[in-house]
Structure formats: C-alpha cells, structure tokens
C-alpha cells in the first residue's frame, strides 16, 4: 500500500514526463475527472502561486529598502533578512514556472483531444458549434498563457538584481558599501512595480479563463 502511494506521488511529481503523464491523465479520466477539470484546477493553482510571488517579491523589496537605510550595528541581521528574502523569492519563482508548465501540459493535451474528437460528430451543426467553442477557448487560453509567461519573465531581472546585491554585500558588509547601493533602489523598485503589474494582469486573465471554463 505504501509503495503504491509512493509511486503515485512520484508519478505526480514527474507529470511532465510523457509516459507517466499519459498514464496519470488516463487514470483520472477513468475516475470521471476530465482534462477540462484538470486545466481549470491548474490555472487556479498557477493564479495562487503568482499572487504569492507578488507578496514574496514585495517583501524582498522591503528588506532591501531596510538594508540600505540601516545603521551599521544592525547590518549583519538585515543582510541575513535580505538573503532569506532572496531565497524565498527564488523558490517562489520556480514554483510559479512549474505551475505554468503544468497548465501548459494539460492545456495542449486538452486541445489536441478536442480537435481530434470533432470528426466523431455525426451532426454537422454540433460539430460546428463545438469547433466554434474550441476556437474561442483556445483564444482565451493563449491570452492567459501569454500573460502568465510575461509575468514569470518579469521575475528574472528582479532576481538578477537581488542576487547581484547579495553577492556584492557578502564580502563588503559595511556602511560605505551599503550606502553605495542606494542608487540601485530606484531600479529595483521600478522592476518590482512592473512585476506586480504583470502579475495582476496574469491573475485577471486567470480569473477570466476560470470563469469561462466553469460556464
């Protein structure tokens, strides 16, 4: 029993591996869980992780702001806070991309299946109506994926700047080094603001897509 649970967990973790993924989806469909339902769930999960990313990156920005303004005796503690914030931001960025990949995997499978099943209709009218719905859903899905990927891409330059600051301070943790980073604050704030805007757009598109799928 325990071995079966472990195998199931491993299969879920490796869902993007073709063989395991196919068996995974087939097993769910035998239980009455269609790809459409899985897609809606994964979009919801991706939306949640992107909302978390907004919060995590904003916290990292707050930690950087605090670091460049702190008095010398508290530098070590604030530096440690910044390192932890960077680590959490990096982990959250990875989680966001994994969720987007999971959405993309089931989305592509759903649309391939939908397209292939159009030929099974006996009724030309129902086939046309289904195809029209497919096209509309595909359009909404493509817009969603564009928004989510743009938001994810916005994380990279922010992480790059944070990593540079942490690396610089690792061997230069003194008041002069800290004060030299003050000009970087404006750049980081602008990047985080862009990231938050991109995340808001992606979340809005996710909400819209979920509403469409639930209709």
Buried (B, 14 or more C-beta within 10 A) or exposed (E): EEEEEEEEEEBEEEBEEEEBBEEBBEEBBEEEEEBBBBBBBBBBBBBBBBBBBBEBBBBBBBBBBBBBEBEEEEBEEBBEBBBEBBEBBBEBBEBBBBBBBBBBBBBBBBBEBBEEEEEEBEEEEEBEEBBEEBEEBBEBBEEBBEBBBEBBEBBEBBBEBBEEBBEBBEEEBEEEEBEEBEEBBEEBEEBBEBBBEBBBBBBEBBBBBBEBBEE
